């Protein structure tokens, strides 16, 4: 019921390209409008969890993803001050595998698949309100389509800022969470012997949203001056960290009208403490395409929101909880770390089982 209908997608990031591909595979005539002159020239690493992997599998991209990414073996919570490993949660039993990928590589893979399906990529083109049977707002946290549907948004500063960086380094195939009082760092490898770094600090002042605010390496080093030697070596290798303030945005109350719909961060921005921003966007794309293919645009759009809103709300709440748990100090930190260690010894599958509602989801239905 979407076949041969004209679709305009605003935004050429993972959300927009995946949605364009999913709709093109249902027979729609799709154009993607991206105001940047090139695709995928910003950003660092992404974690594709099994739910996101299933979304890409539904689009026939499993082999392509395998070629550009690394499989993860574990999540390793670590005391960032002492360097002591708290526990290790094995991920090797996950199907599909949890994977690490560079954002530009993911975008290049999606763009190639889009072109193969006849999607027109309009780069260096701003499209505020294109003419189409369906307009998809995949234009991120500052979405103009979201503003059209919901009015102005007033995000709230979370009290945390984050630095992103990539350095040349060899590392085991695992995500390590370096937990410290009021701070944490997440590191994981990327293809090409690179290490992705996200370092978060609680503070009262804030940095502007976005990825394009270069900070001095010394500012980040000062924030983690008491890091253990292993983490110290990683952070001191960073030459140009990018800093941004972390803001909480409400899940959009209204995701669609008769001819416009939101996907990804435009609908449901999330803090990066569950590594689900990209994965939820990949899910959105597959579910949206499925809904409009089965029910048409008029009935499919409300069906899409009804299916997605409860799930993304739960995921955002889980990410918010991690923002607290990673930053504990004193007695609370010791108790939490002892609990994690006991969980890892006595019930090694409990970590994954607890997240089965998230990782076990199949957006293809």
PyMOL commands that set and color helices and strands:
alter all, ss='L'
color gray80, all
select helices_A, chain A and resi 14-24+50-58+62-68+103-116+140-142+144-150+217-223+229-235+265-268+277-325+330-346+350-354+356-359
alter helices_A, ss='H'
color red, helices_A
select strands_A, chain A and resi 6-10+29-34+45-48+69-71+74-79+89-90+99-102+120-123+134-137+156-168+174-180+183-190+194-202+242-248+260-262
alter strands_A, ss='S'
color yellow, strands_A
deselect
rebuild
show_as cartoon
